[in-house]
Amino acid sequence: MKKLPIGIQSFKKIREEDYLYVDKTGIAVDLISRYSYVFLSRPRRFGKSLFVDTLHHLFEGKKQLFEGLAAERTHDWSKTYPVIRISFSEGSFRSPETLEQSLLSSIMENEKRLGVTVETRVPALRFAQLIRGVSEKYDCRTVILIDEYDKPILDNIDSGEMALEA
């Protein structure tokens, strides 16, 4: 019997270490082929982070991880895309400063991983420059995956204290 991947949100780890995996890659390929933009809203602890990680590997063309799964047969492996991935899963976002620092850190990690240099320290401008820089460097569309987008909201929903300037 295979091990259960309790608390594991890494598609690569689940596949490489032979954990039980319910194949949703056919759904992922269907989403990719039908839509340019997708917003996934499901309850907490419902597999969103694992699905985002699966999409990341799919877009980067890591075919070996998909052996025996639906995507192996249905995905166009000749097309790969650079992936910018932002996650708000770690930390507490009780102030605009901590949210800004987390976002800046995440953007900088993507810059390093994708080999793109951005000048400004303002997160919103830096994010836009990162997207343009990645698209120019790789000469193709850029995939943007945002995970745990609701964490900053949930961290502050009861306080009513955090107000961000537009």
C-alpha positions as a Markdown table, in Angstrom:
| # | Residue | x | y | z |
|---|---|---|---|---|
| 1 | Met | 0.0 | 0.0 | 0.0 |
| 2 | Lys | 1.3 | 3.5 | -0.9 |
| 3 | Lys | 2.0 | 6.1 | 1.7 |
| 4 | Leu | -0.6 | 8.9 | 2.2 |
| 5 | Pro | 0.9 | 12.4 | 1.4 |
| 6 | Ile | -0.6 | 14.0 | 4.5 |
| 7 | Gly | 0.6 | 17.7 | 4.6 |
| 8 | Ile | 2.8 | 17.3 | 1.5 |
| 9 | Gln | 2.2 | 20.0 | -1.1 |
| 10 | Ser | 5.0 | 19.1 | -3.4 |
| 11 | Phe | 4.0 | 17.3 | -6.6 |
| 12 | Lys | 7.6 | 16.4 | -7.2 |
| 13 | Lys | 8.0 | 14.8 | -3.7 |
| 14 | Ile | 4.8 | 12.9 | -4.0 |
| 15 | Arg | 5.7 | 11.5 | -7.4 |
| 16 | Glu | 9.4 | 10.8 | -6.7 |
| 17 | Glu | 8.8 | 9.2 | -3.3 |
| 18 | Asp | 5.8 | 7.1 | -4.6 |
| 19 | Tyr | 3.1 | 8.6 | -2.4 |
| 20 | Leu | -0.5 | 7.9 | -3.2 |
| 21 | Tyr | -1.6 | 10.5 | -5.8 |
| 22 | Val | -5.1 | 11.0 | -7.2 |
| 23 | Asp | -4.5 | 12.0 | -10.8 |
| 24 | Lys | -5.9 | 15.5 | -11.5 |
| 25 | Thr | -3.5 | 16.2 | -14.3 |
| 26 | Gly | -6.2 | 15.7 | -17.0 |
| 27 | Ile | -8.1 | 18.5 | -15.4 |
| 28 | Ala | -5.0 | 20.7 | -15.4 |
| 29 | Val | -4.4 | 20.1 | -19.1 |
| 30 | Asp | -8.0 | 20.9 | -19.8 |
| 31 | Leu | -7.8 | 24.2 | -17.9 |
| 32 | Ile | -4.6 | 25.1 | -19.7 |
| 33 | Ser | -6.0 | 24.4 | -23.1 |
| 34 | Arg | -9.3 | 26.2 | -22.5 |
| 35 | Tyr | -8.4 | 29.3 | -20.6 |
| 36 | Ser | -5.8 | 32.1 | -20.4 |
| 37 | Tyr | -6.7 | 33.1 | -16.9 |
| 38 | Val | -8.1 | 30.9 | -14.1 |
| 39 | Phe | -9.1 | 31.7 | -10.6 |
| 40 | Leu | -9.4 | 28.7 | -8.3 |
| 41 | Ser | -11.3 | 29.1 | -5.1 |
| 42 | Arg | -11.8 | 26.1 | -3.0 |
| 43 | Pro | -12.0 | 25.6 | 0.8 |
| 44 | Arg | -8.9 | 25.5 | 2.9 |
| 45 | Arg | -6.9 | 22.2 | 3.0 |
| 46 | Phe | -8.6 | 21.2 | -0.3 |
| 47 | Gly | -5.4 | 20.7 | -2.4 |
| 48 | Lys | -5.0 | 24.2 | -4.0 |
| 49 | Ser | -1.3 | 24.4 | -3.2 |
| 50 | Leu | -0.6 | 20.9 | -4.5 |
| 51 | Phe | -2.5 | 21.7 | -7.7 |
| 52 | Val | -0.6 | 25.0 | -8.1 |
| 53 | Asp | 2.7 | 23.0 | -7.7 |
| 54 | Thr | 1.5 | 20.5 | -10.3 |
| 55 | Leu | 0.7 | 23.3 | -12.7 |
| 56 | His | 4.2 | 24.8 | -12.1 |
| 57 | His | 5.9 | 21.5 | -13.2 |
| 58 | Leu | 3.5 | 21.0 | -16.1 |
| 59 | Phe | 4.2 | 24.5 | -17.5 |
| 60 | Glu | 8.0 | 24.0 | -17.1 |
| 61 | Gly | 7.7 | 20.7 | -19.1 |
| 62 | Lys | 8.9 | 18.2 | -16.4 |
| 63 | Lys | 7.5 | 15.3 | -18.3 |
| 64 | Gln | 9.2 | 12.6 | -16.2 |
| 65 | Leu | 7.1 | 13.6 | -13.2 |
| 66 | Phe | 3.9 | 12.9 | -15.2 |
| 67 | Glu | 4.7 | 9.3 | -16.3 |
| 68 | Gly | 1.6 | 7.2 | -16.1 |
| 69 | Leu | -0.7 | 10.1 | -15.5 |
| 70 | Ala | -3.3 | 11.6 | -17.8 |
| 71 | Ala | -1.1 | 14.6 | -18.7 |
| 72 | Glu | 1.6 | 12.4 | -20.1 |
| 73 | Arg | -0.7 | 11.5 | -23.0 |
| 74 | Thr | -2.6 | 14.7 | -23.4 |
| 75 | His | -0.2 | 17.7 | -22.7 |
| 76 | Asp | 1.8 | 19.3 | -25.4 |
| 77 | Trp | 5.3 | 18.7 | -24.0 |
| 78 | Ser | 6.9 | 20.7 | -26.9 |
| 79 | Lys | 5.8 | 23.9 | -25.3 |
| 80 | Thr | 7.3 | 25.1 | -22.0 |
| 81 | Tyr | 6.8 | 28.4 | -20.2 |
| 82 | Pro | 8.7 | 30.3 | -17.6 |
| 83 | Val | 6.7 | 30.4 | -14.3 |
| 84 | Ile | 6.6 | 33.2 | -11.8 |
| 85 | Arg | 5.3 | 31.8 | -8.6 |
| 86 | Ile | 4.2 | 33.9 | -5.6 |
| 87 | Ser | 3.0 | 32.3 | -2.4 |
| 88 | Phe | 1.7 | 34.0 | 0.7 |
| 89 | Ser | 1.7 | 30.7 | 2.7 |
| 90 | Glu | 4.5 | 31.7 | 5.2 |
| 91 | Gly | 4.5 | 34.4 | 7.8 |
| 92 | Ser | 2.0 | 36.7 | 9.4 |
| 93 | Phe | 0.7 | 39.7 | 7.5 |
| 94 | Arg | -0.6 | 41.9 | 10.3 |
| 95 | Ser | 0.9 | 45.0 | 8.9 |
| 96 | Pro | 1.4 | 46.5 | 5.4 |
| 97 | Glu | 5.2 | 46.4 | 6.0 |
| 98 | Thr | 5.3 | 42.6 | 6.5 |
| 99 | Leu | 3.1 | 42.1 | 3.5 |
| 100 | Glu | 5.3 | 44.3 | 1.4 |
| 101 | Gln | 8.5 | 42.5 | 2.6 |
| 102 | Ser | 7.0 | 39.1 | 1.9 |
| 103 | Leu | 6.0 | 40.2 | -1.6 |
| 104 | Leu | 9.3 | 41.7 | -2.3 |
| 105 | Ser | 11.2 | 38.6 | -1.1 |
| 106 | Ser | 9.0 | 36.4 | -3.3 |
| 107 | Ile | 9.6 | 38.6 | -6.4 |
| 108 | Met | 13.3 | 38.6 | -5.8 |
| 109 | Glu | 13.4 | 34.7 | -5.5 |
| 110 | Asn | 11.6 | 34.5 | -8.8 |
| 111 | Glu | 14.1 | 37.0 | -10.3 |
| 112 | Lys | 17.0 | 34.8 | -9.2 |
| 113 | Arg | 15.5 | 31.6 | -10.3 |
| 114 | Leu | 14.6 | 33.0 | -13.7 |
| 115 | Gly | 17.7 | 35.0 | -14.2 |
| 116 | Val | 16.1 | 38.4 | -14.6 |
| 117 | Thr | 17.4 | 41.6 | -13.0 |
| 118 | Val | 14.9 | 44.3 | -11.9 |
| 119 | Glu | 15.8 | 47.8 | -10.6 |
| 120 | Thr | 13.1 | 49.2 | -8.5 |
| 121 | Arg | 12.3 | 48.2 | -4.8 |
| 122 | Val | 8.6 | 49.1 | -5.1 |
| 123 | Pro | 6.9 | 45.7 | -5.1 |
| 124 | Ala | 4.1 | 46.6 | -7.6 |
| 125 | Leu | 6.5 | 48.1 | -10.1 |
| 126 | Arg | 9.0 | 45.4 | -9.5 |
| 127 | Phe | 6.4 | 42.7 | -10.2 |
| 128 | Ala | 5.4 | 44.4 | -13.5 |
| 129 | Gln | 9.1 | 44.7 | -14.5 |
| 130 | Leu | 9.7 | 41.0 | -13.6 |
| 131 | Ile | 6.8 | 39.9 | -15.8 |
| 132 | Arg | 8.1 | 42.0 | -18.7 |
| 133 | Gly | 11.7 | 41.0 | -18.2 |
| 134 | Val | 10.8 | 37.3 | -18.1 |
| 135 | Ser | 8.7 | 37.6 | -21.2 |
| 136 | Glu | 11.5 | 39.3 | -23.1 |
| 137 | Lys | 14.2 | 36.9 | -21.9 |
| 138 | Tyr | 12.3 | 33.8 | -22.8 |
| 139 | Asp | 10.5 | 35.3 | -25.8 |
| 140 | Cys | 7.2 | 33.7 | -24.8 |
| 141 | Arg | 4.2 | 34.1 | -22.6 |
| 142 | Thr | 4.9 | 34.0 | -18.9 |
| 143 | Val | 2.8 | 31.9 | -16.5 |
| 144 | Ile | 2.0 | 33.5 | -13.1 |
| 145 | Leu | 0.8 | 31.3 | -10.3 |
| 146 | Ile | -0.3 | 32.9 | -7.0 |
| 147 | Asp | -0.9 | 30.6 | -4.1 |
| 148 | Glu | -2.5 | 31.4 | -0.7 |
| 149 | Tyr | -3.7 | 34.7 | -2.1 |
| 150 | Asp | -6.2 | 35.0 | 0.7 |
| 151 | Lys | -3.8 | 34.6 | 3.7 |
| 152 | Pro | -3.1 | 38.3 | 4.1 |
| 153 | Ile | -6.9 | 38.9 | 4.1 |
| 154 | Leu | -7.5 | 36.1 | 6.6 |
| 155 | Asp | -4.7 | 37.4 | 8.9 |
| 156 | Asn | -6.5 | 40.8 | 9.1 |
| 157 | Ile | -10.2 | 40.1 | 8.6 |
| 158 | Asp | -11.1 | 40.5 | 12.3 |
| 159 | Ser | -8.8 | 43.4 | 13.1 |
| 160 | Gly | -9.9 | 46.1 | 10.7 |
| 161 | Glu | -6.6 | 47.8 | 11.2 |
| 162 | Met | -4.6 | 47.1 | 8.1 |
| 163 | Ala | -5.2 | 49.6 | 5.3 |
| 164 | Leu | -3.1 | 49.6 | 2.2 |
| 165 | Glu | -2.6 | 52.7 | 0.1 |
| 166 | Ala | -3.7 | 52.4 | -3.5 |
